[in-house]
Amino acid sequence: MTADALPTDPTELRELLLAERARREQAEAETARLQVLSRIPLFNPNPVLRVSMVGELLFANAAASVLAHELETTGPSRARPLLVKAVAQALRAGEVTYSQIVAGGIHYHLCTVPMVEDDYAVLYLTDVTSLWQAEQEAQEMREFYETILNHLPAVATVLDPDQRYLYINPYADDSPTERQTRIGTTFAERCEAKKLPPALAVRRRRLFDRAVSTRAVVSWEEQWPGANGEVSNYWQCYYQPVFGADGVLRKVMCYGHDITNRRQAEDRARQSESEVKAQQVFTNLVLDLNPNLIWVRDAEGHTVFENAEMKALRHHVSTVANTATMEAAIDKEELKISVQADQQVLESGQPLTIQISVMLPNGEERWYQTVRCPLVMADGNAQVLGVSTDITALKRAQHAAEAAATARENFLANMSHEIRTPLNGVLGMTNLLAKTNLNEQQRNYTAVIQHSGRHLLSVVNDVLDMAKITSGNLELDKSVFNLCDSMGQAAEPLVVQAREKGIRVVGTLLRDSCPLPWVVGDSYRLNQILLNLLSNAIKFTPAGGTVAVGGYFVSETENTLTTEFRVTDTGIGIAPDKLESIFQEFTQAYADTTRQFGGTGLGLSISQALVAQMGGRLSVQSQPGQGSSFSFVTTLPKASLEARQQAMAPVTPVQEAAVRGCRVLLVEDNPVNREVAQLLLESHGVVVDEAASGLEALELFEEYRYHAVLMDIQMPGMNGLEATARIRAHVDPLRAATPILALTANAFRADAEKYAAAGMNDTLPKPFDESELLSKLTSLIAGIDVPRVATAAPETAATADAAAPEAAAPPAAASHEAPAATSMEPSPLYDLALLHQTAHGKTAFMNRILASFHTNTPASISDLRAALVGADWTNAAAVAHKLRPSLRLLGAAGLVPFLEHLESQTSNETERKAATSELLTGLEDLLAVLPREISAP
């Protein structure tokens, strides 16, 4: 309205303004209402989109963000074409369209509303995934049950409350068309169509009503006349009503089995009663001629049947014993065992086999193996059928075989002791000799002795392993370990040996195909198998050949891991007719194999037995002149996360301080072994008292308090077991509890169990390893409240002077030491105070340590140089770990930080490289100034 059109009358003007304000307020209210309504699609939990004809996204609510992203991206999309197609179809048709789409794994019901005049469409999507899944599950369940019913070897039909067919399975009628035609009809109509007797339908109607009224299954038999004069068919039929939750009848299941064959068999059985009686006579004759004892007893223990052999035994026993019954002449405990076995069979309903000895009245012992079976009679009562076989001769042979096995085991145990005891002395003294200052020829002689001793020990171990396997005494350990790391570390020494022989070695790590090979099993025995195979491959492969070692993932379950290990070589190969014999103990492929290559012929036999005991199989493929391939597959339990974490926890190394100052009693009748153990222990600050017999040990035990006792087993006079029993019977309970470590050359597990039963805390087989001895000793003395020897060496020279001034270094030793460090002077390269304390002032011992360091350190320097060039930090860390005890003993404190960097898991490559270089320089400087020997004071 223009200004000229405005009314001039104030009243009219006022009315006009009021009307205008009312319209404005109405418009504002409408705007507010529309704003509220506009929020509805925004907060709709279902996706809402507005898309143009060309697929341009015009609007999308929050729930449609994923679909909006699909429309706006230019990359591959499965949802965008479907949405654009739905918009185009709705706009072309000019009407609302409905469809189903899948986007992002979600099933949607799509309603497309066209806005033709605006050339866009609004898409309303509803998530129907759960409905779709339910339909899928229902469809699968329906197909499942239909499959069962379709393949069921019996008639199965479903009737409605009016007895009309709702379902007929293929067994009832194999024609799909005929089955469809019968749906909705009754059995009465079926009888009429097939010209069956109407009485069948009348009877079924009555039985149908009975099943419905009683709400229970009704069964019956019915006879159908055969076609063209054939034999009648017999059916066993059932009606089973199905009621709803409201108690209203929903349907009735009708199913039946063709029992024609059974009825015919019953007829034939009745017709051949005379034949059955003849068969019974024949059966009784067979039972009576059977040399076994056959009998039947009822639940009350009354004998129902006995064959002739059982009757003869009963008569013989009662006649010899002059008793009325056989039971009166038999030991009551034997009868009790028999009665209990009968009751167990009756209660469990399962067969039971037991062996029992029976002492006859004339003093003769007979062994019987009896198989008891439950015998359910026609009236439902259960009885016990027993068949007893006389195994007296077999038992005697078994006892003889067990005695022979025991004798063999004792022989092997004694032989093990007789060989291992001197071998312990040979290897121990040779190792100590190798640490002294030797010339090149002497070192070669020592190496030959060590190699021969280790070879002899391996032969003894092979023979003992074979003896354990054949006697069934080999038990497998169950510990958590990394299968790849364990096998790889075990194979490393042989790989070096192969390369030294000029053989190329290639490998495939199990970790490449199995990233988490943590299992529970016997890592030692698995490594033993692999080492046997790898050792053979290296032995039979000439220089220039190739040996391939690999671990491969096979399969896994939730709880187990199956892997394969394979060793392949290009060696001499094996003839086809020898492939079986190579697995026999003490057997090799060719007669001259031992002469040419060495070996006992036990390695493959042991490996095959170990693999079999683990549930696997060792196989071989070979061609003469082309090499061989041995492989074995094992299935082991997976290790749990907690077990893996515990296994990967760092192991605290045995600290010398843990044993320094401890007093131990060494009981050993072999003087060489005593000297080996004494020198070894004293080198770590342990005070050792020696005893050559059990009686001497008891005298020393009464005189002194000990942290532990190292007890040999086989000694003249009083052996280790007797001495242990006397110690455990000591009147002082604290002394009686002194830890005892058995030193034994016997290697059977049963021996260790026997020693534990005798009161010994742990077992250490000979020849023993130094680190293992110290580890076991540390574990035994932990928590033992016995004062340490006052002369125990302190950790540093300063504390040594304070704690034991009488153990100060002699002048000769002090003359080689650097002066005390000051702020202006460099730290000394070495300090022999700790060595002097450890040696208890024995100059000869100190000189042996110094000579050993000068002899062995150049090899370590070479290893460090090789590790530095090849960036082999694992080997560098191993060398550092090996050097740590010697450097600590020599007081080379300035080199310790470099060892820490090399052994630390957190050091980076730059730090390791610098530490290796500094350690090399420090070792060379230390060798230049460290004396080779010192003079006695």
KOLDO-763552 format. One record per residue (C-alpha): residue in one letter; x, y, z. Coordinates in steps of 0.25 Angstrom, whole numbers, plus 5000, padded with zeros to 4 digits. Layout:
REM residues N
aXYZ...
REM end
This chain:
REM residues 937
m500050005000t500650144996a500650265004d499550324995a498650204998l498750215013p497450255019t497350395025d496350365036p497150335049t496150225053e496350155039l497850175040r497850115054e497049995050l497949975038l499149975047l498549875057a498249785045e499649795040r500249765053a499349645055r499749595041r501249615045e501049535058q500349425051a501549425041e502549415052a501849305059e501749225046t503249255044a503549205058r502649075055l503449055042q504749065049v504348965059l503848875048s505148895040r505848825052i505148695050p505948645038l507248695045f507048615057n506348495050p507148365055n506948315041p507748365029v507048475020l507648535008r507248634997v507948594984s507748664970m507448604957v508948604954g509348534967e509748664974l509548664989l508648774994f508448735008a508748625018n508448615033a509448565043a508948415042a509348425027s510748465028v511348335023l510448335011a510648485009h512148455008e511948344998l511148444989e512248544990t513448454988t513948434974g514648304977p513948164975s512648154982r511548044983a510548134989r510648254980p510148194967l508948124975l508548264981v508648344968k507848234960a506748234971v506648394969a506648384954q505548274954a504648344964l504748474956r504448404943a503248334949g502748454956e502348364968v502948314981t503848184979y504348084989s505547994988q506647924997i508047964997v509347935005a510348035009g511548015018g511047885022i509647935026h508347895019y507448015017h505948025013l505948145003c504748225000t505048324989v504048444988p504148524975m504048684975v503848694960e503648834960d504948864967d505648754960y506148684972a505748564981v505648544996l506248405000y505748345013l506548225018t506248135029d507248035035v506647895034t507947825036s507447745048l506147715041w506947665029q507847585038a506647525045e506047485031q507347425027e507447345040a506047305038q506247265024e507547185028m506847115039r505647085030e506647025019f507346945031y506046875035e505546855021t506846795018i506746695030l505346665026n505646645012h506746545015l506046475026p505946325023a504546325029v503146375026a502946515032t501646595030v500946715037l499446715039d498546835043p497446815054d496546765043q497546655039r497846725026y499246715021l500146835023y501446775019i501946645013n503446605012p504046535000y504146405007a502646395008d502446434993d503646454984s502846524973p502846684976t501546694968e500846584976r501246644989q500746784985t499446724981r499246654994i499446775002g498046815008t497546675007t497246575017f497746425020a496346375017e496446445003r497746375001c497146235005e496046264995a497046304984k497946184986k496846084989l497346055003p496445995013p495546105019a495746045033l497146105033a496546245032v495546215043r496646165052r497546285049r496446375053r496246315066l497746315069f497746455065d496746495075r497346415086a498746485083v498046625084s497146595096t498346535104r499346635099a500346525098v501046445087v500246325081s500846205074w500346095067e500645985056e499745975043q499845885031w499645925017p499245825007g500345804996a500045834981n499745724971g499845614982e501145654988v501545645003s500845745012n501545865017y501645885032w501846025038q502146075052c501446215052y501346325062y500446445065q501046565073p500146685076v500746825076f500046925084g500247075085a500547165097d499047185098g498747035099v498147035085l498546915076r499346975065k499746845057v500046695059m501346635054c501146495048y502346415045g502546265042h503646155039d503546045030i503645915039t503345815028n504745755029r504645745044r503345675044q503745585033a505045555042e504145525054d503245435046r504445355041a505045355055r503745285060q503645195048s505145145051e504945115066s505544985064e506745045057v506945135068k506945025078a507944955070q508745075070q508645085085v509244945086f510344985077t510645115085n510645035098l511644935092v512545055087l512545115101d512844985108l514044955098n514545095100p515845085109n515445225116l514545235128i513245285124w512145325134v510945415136r510545475150d509245555153a509245685161e509245605174g510445525171h509745395168t510345315157v509445295145f510245225135e511645155135n512345085124a513044955125e514445015128m513845095139k513144975145a514344895145l515145005152r514045015163h514144865165h515644865165v515744975176s514644925185t515244775184v516644815187a516244915199n515144815203t514144925204a512644925200t512845045190m514045105182e513745235188a514045185202a515445145198i515845275192d516445395199k515345485204e516145605198e516145545184l514645525185k514445665189i515145715177s514345625168v513045675175q513445825173a513745805159d512345745156q511745865163q512545955155v512045895142l510645895146e510646045151s511446095139g510846005128q512246005122p513145885120l514345865129t515645795128i516445755140q517645665144i517545595157s518445485163v517745365170m518445275180l517945135179p517845045192n519144965187g519945095187e519945115172e519745255168r518945275155w518745415148y517445445140q517045555131t515545575132v514745655123r513345685129c512245735120p510845785124l509745685119v508345745118m507345635118a505945645111d505245685124g506245795126n507045735137a508545755136q509545645138v511045635137l511645545126g513145505129v514145445121s515445415129t516745375121d517845305129i519045395127t519945325137a521045285127l520945425121k521045495134r522345405137a522945455124q522545595127h523145585141a524445525135a524445635124e524245745135a525345685143a526245685131a525845835128t526145865142a527545795141r527845865128e527446005134n528345975147f529445935138l529346065129a529246145142n530446085147m531146095134s530746235133h531346265147e532646195144i532746265131r532246405135t533046405148p534446405142l533946485130n533546595140g534946595145v535546595130l534646705125g534746785138m536246785139t536446805124n535546935125l536346985137l537646945129a537147025117k537047145126t538547145129n539747195121l539947095110n540747095097e540147065084q540446915084q539846905098r538646975094n538446885083y538646765091t537546815101a536546845090v536746695086i536446645100q535246745101h534646695088s534846555091g534246565104r533046635099h532946535088l532946425098l531946495107s531046505095v531146355092v530746325106n529546425106d529046355093v529146215099l528446265111d527346335103m527146215095a527046125108k526046225114i525146225101t525146075100s524846055115g523746165114n524446245124l524646365116e523746485120l523546615113d523746745120k522546855119s523146995119v522847125111f523747165100n523847235087l523947115076c524647205066d525647265075s525947135082m526247055070g527047165063q527947185075a528147035076a528547025062e529547135062p530747055066l530546955055v530347065045v531747115049q532246975048a531646965034r532247095029e533647055034k533446925026g533147005014i531646975013r530647085009v529547095019v528247155016g527047165026t525547205027l525147255040l523847205046r523547355050d523347385035s522047305034c521747295049p521847435056l521547375070p522247245071w522047235086v521747095091v521746995103g522646875101d524046815103s524946915096y526246825099r525646705092l525146785080n526546845079q527146705080i526346665068l526746785060l528146765064n528246625060l527646645046l528546775044s529746695049n529546585040a529346675028i530646745031k531346615033f530846555020t531046685011p532346705005a533046845004g532346934994g531046874997t529746935002v528946915015a527546975016v526846985030g525447035031g524247055040y522847065034f521447095039v520546985036s519247015043e518647055057t517447055065e517047135077n517947055086t518946985078l520047015067t520446925057t521846945050e522846875041f524346875042r525146825030v526646805028t527046785013d528446755008t529246724995g530046615001i530246464998g528746434999i528146295003a527746174995p526246144994d526446015001k527146075013l526146185016e525446095026s526646035033i527346165036f526346185047q526746065054e527646075066f529146055064t528846045049q529346135038a529046135023y530446075019a531345975026d532546075025t531746205030t532346195044r533746175039q533646295029f532746395036g532646345051g531446335059t530646235067g529446205058l528546255070g528246395065l527146365056s526546265065i526446355076s525946465067q524846375062a524446335076l524446475081v523546525070a522546405072q522446435087m522146575083g521046525074g521746555061r522446475050l523846485045s523946465030v525046455019q525246475004s526546444998q527246404985p528646354984g529646454980q528546564981g528446584996s527346565006s526146645013f525746605027s524546675033f523646665045v522246725048t521846755063t520546805069l520846875082p519946955092k519947105090a520547185102s519647285109l519947435109e520347425124a521247305122r521947385110q522147505118q522747425130a523647345120m524147475114a524447545127p525947565128v526647465136t527447515147p528947465145v529547395157q530347495164e531647455170a531347525183a530147435185v531147315188r532347395193g532647355207c531747235207r532347115214v531946975207l532246835210l532746765197v532546605199e533246535187d534146415187n534846445174p536046535177v536046595163n534546625163r534846685177e535946775172v535146825160a533946865169q534846925179l535547015169l534247055162l533547095175e534747155182s534947245169h533547305173g533947325187v533247205193v533947135205v534046985202d534246875212e534546735206a534046605210a534446475203s533346385209g532046395216l532546365230e533646475228a532546575223l531646545236e532846575245l533146715238f531646735238e531646725253e532746825254y532346935245r531047005240y530947005225h530047075215a529946955207v530446815205l530946765191m530746615192d531246505183i530346385182q531246255180m532346255190p533046135197g532546105211m531346205214n530746255201g530146395199l528746345201e529046285215a529846415219t528646495215a527746415223r528746435235i528746585233r527246595232a527146525245h528046625252v527546675266d527646815262p526546845253l527246965246r528446875243a527546765238a526946855228t528246895222p528046895206i528746775200l529046765185a529246625179l530446615170t530246495161a530746425149n529346355148a528446415137f527146345139r525946435143a525546325153d526946345160a526546495162e525246455168k525946355177y526946455182a525746555184a525046445192a526246425201g526246575205m527146635195n526746775190d527246775176t528146685166l529246725157p529746625147k531246605144p532046665137f531346785142d531346925136e532047045144s530847135142e529847025146l530546995158l530647135163s529147155159k528647035167l529547075179t529047215179s527547165179l527847065190i528547165200a527547275198g526947305211i527947215219d528247285232v529647245234p530747345236r531647375224v533147345226a533847465231t534847465219a533847485209a534347575198p533647715197e533147785185t534247885184a535647905188a535248015198t534247925205a535247815205d536247885213a535147925223a534547785224a535747695224p537047775225e537847645227a537447615212a538147735206a538947715193p540347665194p541447765190a541747685177a540247705173a540247855178s541447885170h540647865157e539447945161a539248095157p539248195168a537948245174a537148335164t537048485167s536248595160m537448625151e537948475148p537248375139s536648245146p537548125147l537348015136y537247905146d537247875161l537647735166a537047755180l535747675177l536547565170h537447555183q536247545192t535647435183a536947355183h537047365198g538447405196k538847285187t539847335177a539647215168f538147235166m538347385163n539447355152r538547245146i537447355145l538447455139a538947355129s537547315125f537147465122h538447485114t538147355106n536647365103t536447515102p537147535088a536047435082s534947525089i535647645082s535547585069d534047545071l533747695075r534447745062a533647645054a532447695061l532747835059v533047825044g531747745042a530847825052d530547695059w530147745072t529647615077n530947555076a531647675082a530647675094a531047525096v532547555096a532247665106h531547575115k532647475114l533647575118r532947635129p533347545141s534847545137l534847705136r534147715149l535147615156l536247695150g535647825155a535547885140a534447975145g534748075133l534247975123v532947935130p532048055124f532348005110l531947865114e530647925120h530347995106l530547865098e529747775107s528547875109q527347855101t527048005100s528448045093n528348095079e529248055068t530148185070e530348155084r530648015082k531648045071a532348145080a532348055092t532947945083s534048035078e534448085092l534347945098l535347895087t536348005091g536147985105l536447835104e537747855096d538247955106l537847865118l538647755111a539847845109v539947875124l539347755132p540447665137r540447515133e540847475147i541147525160s542247475170a541847415183p542047515195
REM end
